[in-house]
Amino acid sequence: GARAANPPLPCARAALVQLLAGPTEGERGGTPSISTSIPPGVRLLGLPISEDIAVVALSSEFEATDDSAAVAQRAAQVVFTLSRFDSVAEVLFREDGEAVSIQTGDGQLVTRPVGIDDYLEFAAAISVESPVYGGPAGNPLRVTGVGAVSEATFQHHLPDDAGLTLALGGARPN
């Protein structure tokens, strides 16, 4: 997918803080709805980025569960969020200042930096990058993103705010 060009650290930090805050009520109730695997109360304690590695220091609430699959989903959300920036290729997790083992999508426990390839199991089949969720769209509408589709046709449905269908059909990726 496309990455943002040379983001300053504050942009990466703001994106991660927004992720940790979770979806708003409107996003939870929207169509499509947005959910999160990250529990409430997780705090960002630090985010230095050096040589394409973001060192993400989070409070202990991030791993406060016995469900390692849930922790893998949380890690995937952090990795997918930060990897959108071209200054981040991988993420190294810290919790309360200590190195932590983090589960990858295929169940490995690692202490090394992790990247998108470690969490492909959680990647959306189709990920729309523009227009952004809830953001304005142009006329004509141009949608960009990435998809796990090859030469196939995929179906789309574009409703308006009232749920009325504006467009429905198949499209071929280009």
N, C-alpha and C positions, 0 to 999 in steps of 0.2 A: 504494500500500500504506500501511498504518498506520505511523506513526513513533513512536518513544519520546518522551514528553513531557519537554522541557527537561532533557536529560541533562547532568550536570556533565562537564567536560573529562575527568576520570579515566575515565569510562565509555567515551567514544569512544576514548581512548588504550588502554584495556584491550582493547576489541574489536579494534583494529588490531594490537596486539601479539599477540593470540591468532591472528589471521589470518596474520600473518607467521610464527608458530611452526609453522603447518601442522597438518593433522589428526593425531590420535593413531593409534597402531596399531589400536586398537579401532574408530575411525572409518573408517580405511582398509579394514578388513576387515568392517565392518558392512553391514547391508542396509537402505537403500541405502548404498553406500560413499561416502566423501567424498574428493575429491582437490583438488589446488591447482595453479595455474600458477606460483605464486611459488616461486623457487628457494630452497634452504636458505641460511642465512647473511645474509639481508636484515635489516638493523637499522633501527629507527625512531630517527631522530636529532632529530625535533622534530614537534610537532603543534599549532601555535597555531590557534585558530578565532576568526574575527572577521567580523562582518557576513555570516553564512551561508557563509563560505568557509573550508574547512580547508586549511591549508598543510602538506602532508605532505612532510617531509624524510626521504629514505630513503638508505641506503648504496648504493654503486655496483653491488652485486650485483643490484639490482632490474632494471637494464637491461643486464646483462652477457651480451648475446646479439646475434647478427645477425638474429634472427627477430623482426621488428617485430610480427607477428601475436601472438606469445607475450607481448610487452610490452603489447599492447592488452588481452589477456585478464587480465594481472596488474593493469593499471590498472582494468579493470572490477571486479575483485574488491575493490579498495580503495574504489572509488566506491560500489559497492553496500553494502559494510559500513558506511561512514561516513554514507551518505545515509539510513540507518534512523533517525538522530537528527535531531530537528527543528531543531537548531542548525547543521546542515550541509546546504546545498543544492548546493554544488559543491566540487570538490577541485582545488587547485593543486599540482602536483608539483615538488619540488626534489630534487636528488641531490647529496650532499656539499656542500650549501649553494648550489649553482648552479641557475639556471632550466634546465629541460629541456623539449625537445619530446616530447610524448607522443602516441602514435597512438590515434585514436578507433576505434570499432568499424567505421566505414565506410572506414578507411584514411587519414584526414586526419592530418597532423602539426600539432599545435597547441601553443602555449605558454600559452594562456588557461586559466582554470579550466574543468573538465569536470564534467558531471553525468550522471545516469542516462540522459537522452535521448541522450547521446553513445555509449552502449553497449547500446542495446536489442537488438542482435544477439545479445548474450550472456545476455539475461534468460531465466529458465526459463519454460516454457509455464505451469507451475503452481508457485507458491512458497508453501509452508506456513509460516506465521508462528507458529502456535500449534496444538498443543503444540510446543515446541522439540525439535530432534533429540536423541533419547536421554533426554528429560525425561519427567516424569510426565504422565499424561493422566487426565482425570476419567471418571466413569461417571454419565451417558452421555457418550460422547466427542463433543466439539465441536471441529471443525477450522476454523481461519480462515486466510486468506491471500489471495493475488491470483492470477488466472489469465488467460491470453490466450485465453479462451473467451467466447463471447457467450451466446446463448440455448441453446446446445447442451448435450447431456448428456456428461459425461466419466466414464470408467471408473475404479474404485478397487479396490484390493486391500489389506486390512489384515491382516498376519500377526502372530502373537505372537512371543515370543522364540525359540521352537523352530521357527518357520517354518510353523506350522499356521494355516490361514486362519480369521480371526475374522469378517471381512466381505468380501464381494465383490459388485460390481454397478455400477450406474450411478447418478449423482446429478446433479441440476440445480443450477447455481449460483443463489444468492439474494442 
